[in-house]
Amino acid sequence: MRAMILAAGRGERMRPLTDNTPKPLLLAAGKSLIERTIEQLVMAEFTELVINHAYLGRQIETALGDGSKFGATICYSPEGETGLETAGGIIHALSLLGNAPFLVVNGDIATNFPFATLKTQAVDLAHLVLVPNPEHHASGDFQLHPDNTLSSDGENKWTFSGIGIYSPQFFNTAPKDSTKLAPLLRTAMSSQRVTGQVFEGFWMDIGTPERLQTLENHLAPSPI
């Protein structure tokens, strides 16, 4: 199974840190966010990687190279300076992702999720990993039903972690330009074609300088 890391976001909420550095290359405990994700994926035997980029994206290619130093192969999907939104970026990279279901991971999360468990996960159109709602997103995104299908309605919603498996067919009817992912997911959910699971381990959305500092503190070695 191939994997794609989404790294094309502008990182507006991270400014001024992202004025001259793409958000996935921001450091926490001496290592960039995207390097940590790559290392986790390789440990889980995801070694064929696709990375999209937009704003300052050439810095990402320079920093990561062809992936050989991580034990992986990396193909890049450049989107210009403005990007194509989440679904648009995936659609733009479909020719690099093959005909089988593939894993997609947001480039601005930190987690100890066991990615290897997804290699054998059955998927119709999409399968999402959900997490408990963080303080900054208390209302959540999707409800998980007893049959493991997801819906966008309900009182007991969980937050989408930015980790999911998608069938290429999921994007068949989507426009081929800048497109958000959430509307496509809601449409597929209305036909009960999106499943999910809950992960209650370590997970953070590194969306602000404050959360980057929280991650730095989390990763710092414990005092002796």
C-alpha positions as CSV (number, residue, x, y, z in Angstrom):
1,M,0.0,0.0,0.0
2,R,1.3,3.4,-0.9
3,A,1.0,6.4,1.3
4,M,0.6,10.1,0.7
5,I,1.6,12.9,3.1
6,L,-0.3,16.1,2.7
7,A,2.3,19.0,2.9
8,A,0.8,21.7,0.7
9,G,-0.8,23.9,3.4
10,R,0.2,27.5,3.8
11,G,0.2,27.4,7.6
12,E,-1.3,30.8,8.1
13,R,-2.0,30.2,11.8
14,M,1.7,29.3,12.3
15,R,3.0,32.7,11.1
16,P,5.6,34.1,11.5
17,L,7.2,30.7,11.8
18,T,5.9,29.8,8.3
19,D,6.9,33.0,6.6
20,N,10.1,31.4,5.3
21,T,9.6,27.8,6.2
22,P,6.8,25.4,5.0
23,K,4.9,24.1,8.0
24,P,5.9,20.4,7.6
25,L,9.6,21.4,8.0
26,L,9.0,23.1,11.4
27,L,11.1,21.5,14.1
28,A,10.1,19.9,17.3
29,A,12.9,18.5,19.5
30,G,15.3,18.9,16.6
31,K,13.4,17.0,14.0
32,S,10.8,18.3,11.4
33,L,7.2,17.2,11.6
34,I,7.3,15.5,8.3
35,E,10.5,13.6,9.0
36,R,8.8,12.1,12.1
37,T,5.9,11.0,10.0
38,I,8.1,9.5,7.3
39,E,10.0,7.5,9.9
40,Q,6.8,6.2,11.4
41,L,5.5,5.2,8.0
42,V,8.7,3.4,7.1
43,M,8.7,1.5,10.4
44,A,5.2,0.4,9.5
45,E,6.5,-0.8,6.1
46,F,5.0,2.0,4.1
47,T,8.0,2.8,1.9
48,E,6.4,4.1,-1.3
49,L,5.6,7.7,-0.5
50,V,4.0,10.6,-2.3
51,I,4.3,14.1,-0.9
52,N,2.4,17.1,-2.3
53,H,3.6,20.6,-1.8
54,A,2.8,24.2,-2.7
55,Y,4.1,27.3,-0.7
56,L,7.9,27.0,-0.4
57,G,7.6,23.4,-1.5
58,R,11.0,23.2,-3.1
59,Q,12.4,23.4,0.5
60,I,10.6,20.1,1.2
61,E,12.2,18.4,-1.8
62,T,15.6,19.7,-0.8
63,A,15.2,18.5,2.8
64,L,13.8,15.0,2.1
65,G,15.4,14.2,-1.2
66,D,14.4,10.9,-2.9
67,G,13.6,9.3,0.4
68,S,16.6,6.9,0.4
69,K,18.0,8.2,3.7
70,F,14.7,7.1,5.3
71,G,14.6,3.7,3.6
72,A,11.8,4.9,1.3
73,T,11.2,6.2,-2.2
74,I,9.5,9.6,-2.4
75,C,7.7,11.1,-5.4
76,Y,6.6,14.7,-5.3
77,S,3.4,16.3,-6.5
78,P,3.9,20.1,-6.8
79,E,0.8,22.3,-6.9
80,G,2.3,25.7,-7.4
81,E,2.3,28.4,-4.7
82,T,-1.4,28.3,-3.8
83,G,-2.2,24.6,-3.5
84,L,-5.3,22.7,-4.5
85,E,-7.1,22.1,-1.1
86,T,-7.0,18.6,0.4
87,A,-9.1,16.6,-2.1
88,G,-7.7,18.5,-5.0
89,G,-4.2,17.7,-3.9
90,I,-4.9,14.0,-3.7
91,I,-6.7,14.0,-7.1
92,H,-3.7,15.8,-8.6
93,A,-1.4,13.0,-7.3
94,L,-3.7,10.0,-8.2
95,S,-1.4,8.9,-11.1
96,L,1.4,8.5,-8.5
97,L,-0.8,6.5,-6.1
98,G,-1.7,3.5,-8.2
99,N,-5.0,1.7,-8.6
100,A,-5.3,0.2,-5.1
101,P,-6.5,1.9,-1.9
102,F,-3.8,4.1,-0.4
103,L,-3.1,5.8,3.0
104,V,-3.2,9.6,3.4
105,V,-1.7,11.3,6.4
106,N,-1.8,15.0,7.2
107,G,1.7,16.5,7.3
108,D,1.0,18.6,10.4
109,I,0.0,16.0,13.0
110,A,2.0,14.2,15.6
111,T,0.9,10.8,16.8
112,N,1.9,7.3,17.9
113,F,-0.9,5.7,15.9
114,P,0.1,2.2,14.8
115,F,0.1,2.7,11.0
116,A,0.9,-0.9,10.3
117,T,-2.6,-1.9,11.4
118,L,-4.1,-0.2,8.4
119,K,-2.3,-2.3,5.8
120,T,-4.9,-5.0,6.1
121,Q,-7.9,-2.7,6.7
122,A,-10.9,-3.3,4.4
123,V,-12.1,-0.2,2.7
124,D,-15.1,0.6,0.5
125,L,-14.6,4.2,-0.5
126,A,-12.8,5.5,2.6
127,H,-11.8,4.5,6.1
128,L,-11.0,7.2,8.6
129,V,-9.2,7.2,11.9
130,L,-11.0,9.3,14.6
131,V,-9.7,10.7,17.9
132,P,-11.2,12.2,21.0
133,N,-12.2,15.9,20.4
134,P,-9.4,18.3,21.4
135,E,-10.2,21.5,23.2
136,H,-9.8,23.6,20.0
137,H,-12.3,21.3,18.2
138,A,-14.8,20.3,20.9
139,S,-17.7,19.7,18.6
140,G,-16.0,17.0,16.6
141,D,-16.5,16.0,12.9
142,F,-18.2,12.6,12.5
143,Q,-20.3,10.1,14.4
144,L,-19.2,6.5,14.5
145,H,-22.1,3.9,14.4
146,P,-22.1,0.4,15.7
147,D,-21.5,-1.1,12.2
148,N,-18.4,1.2,12.0
149,T,-19.9,3.4,9.3
150,L,-19.6,7.2,9.8
151,S,-22.1,10.0,9.4
152,S,-21.8,13.8,9.6
153,D,-24.8,14.0,11.9
154,G,-25.2,13.0,15.5
155,E,-24.5,14.2,19.0
156,N,-21.5,12.0,19.8
157,K,-19.0,13.1,17.2
158,W,-15.3,12.3,17.1
159,T,-12.6,14.4,15.4
160,F,-11.0,13.2,12.1
161,S,-7.3,12.7,12.8
162,G,-6.1,13.4,9.3
163,I,-5.3,9.7,8.8
164,G,-7.4,7.8,6.3
165,I,-7.4,5.1,3.6
166,Y,-9.1,6.0,0.3
167,S,-10.0,4.0,-2.7
168,P,-9.1,5.8,-6.0
169,Q,-12.8,5.4,-6.9
170,F,-13.7,7.7,-4.0
171,F,-12.5,10.6,-6.2
172,N,-14.1,9.5,-9.5
173,T,-16.9,12.2,-9.5
174,A,-14.9,15.0,-7.9
175,P,-13.9,18.1,-9.9
176,K,-10.3,18.1,-11.1
177,D,-9.4,21.5,-9.5
178,S,-9.1,22.9,-6.0
179,T,-11.5,20.8,-3.9
180,K,-12.1,20.3,-0.2
181,L,-12.2,16.8,1.2
182,A,-15.0,17.1,3.7
183,P,-17.9,17.6,1.2
184,L,-16.8,14.4,-0.7
185,L,-16.7,12.5,2.6
186,R,-20.2,13.6,3.6
187,T,-21.6,12.6,0.2
188,A,-20.0,9.1,0.5
189,M,-21.2,8.8,4.2
190,S,-24.8,9.4,3.0
191,S,-24.5,6.1,1.2
192,Q,-22.9,4.3,4.1
193,R,-19.6,3.9,2.2
194,V,-17.2,5.4,4.7
195,T,-16.1,3.5,7.8
196,G,-14.0,4.5,10.7
197,Q,-12.3,3.5,13.9
198,V,-11.3,5.4,17.1
199,F,-7.7,5.9,18.3
200,E,-7.3,7.1,21.9
201,G,-3.5,7.2,22.0
202,F,-1.2,10.2,21.5
203,W,-2.4,12.6,18.8
204,M,-1.9,16.3,18.2
205,D,-2.9,18.7,15.4
206,I,0.1,21.0,15.2
207,G,-1.8,24.0,13.9
208,T,-0.4,26.9,16.0
209,P,2.9,27.9,17.5
210,E,1.5,27.1,20.9
211,R,0.8,23.6,20.0
212,L,4.2,23.2,18.4
213,Q,5.7,24.2,21.8
214,T,3.4,21.7,23.5
215,L,4.8,19.0,21.2
216,E,8.3,20.2,21.9
217,N,7.6,19.8,25.7
218,H,6.1,16.4,25.1
219,L,9.1,15.1,23.2
220,A,11.7,16.6,25.6
221,P,13.6,14.0,27.6
222,S,12.5,13.6,31.2
223,P,14.8,15.2,33.7
224,I,16.9,12.7,35.6
